[in-house]
Amino acid sequence: MRTFLLQILPFLTSILIGTILFIIEEHHISHEGLSSLIMGIASGLFGIPIVFIFYQMASNYSERKIRKVIANHLIFEMNYIIIRFLKDLKGILDFAPELTKDNLYIFLIENKELEGKKLHFKKDHAQKFQKYKAQILQIAYSNPKLDVLSETVMHNILSIAKELGIISAELEAKNKNRETVIHASLETLVFEIDQWIEFCELEAVVSHHSFTFV
């Protein structure tokens, strides 16, 4: 709303000046030629801004609709990756029950702290996580108008990509402290996934047509 007011401020000023000229012409100008000239100027100062204001309102409405469609598309594509990762995470944490709408939050909450837990990674997880990261970055930067999602949500998305990249790199490395780094990154990743689900709402995830952990 504030942005819209700033956009139309010059035109509101024009309308105000037109109103002042109209009042002056009505009460203080008796010369017919001068009166016609002032009325013509006042009409122009009224007409053009009013047309623009209605145009700007229609344009803003259309842009909001487009932004909403783009945002929904980004969320939908992100959920593909989130669901695939959750399937991997279920195996990594050796979580036996099937993940459902009712226990998904419980699963994430119980695994926000992984100290002392044994992680069961497979050989293809490094490649998978690197692929997920690439897909997330492609989604995040595929649209030139990055502001379709809030700064907080974009930070959340990029943080998920970052932690996936770290885990992928550490799985392929042979560093002594690899296990500590992986545990820390996985904890951060679980937290960020929880934040993502909270943002797009649990129903949007579980109603996604790829929501299956079989």
HELIX and SHEET records of a PDB file:
HELIX    1   1 ARG A    2  HIS A   28  1                                  27    
HELIX    2   2 GLU A   32  ILE A   92  1                                  61    
HELIX    3   3 LEU A  104  GLU A  110  1                                   7    
HELIX    4   4 HIS A  125  TYR A  141  1                                  17    
HELIX    5   5 LEU A  146  VAL A  148  5                                   3    
HELIX    6   6 GLU A  151  GLU A  172  1                                  22    
HELIX    7   7 ARG A  178  CYS A  200  1                                  23    
HELIX    8   8 LEU A  202  VAL A  206  1                                   5    
END                                                                             
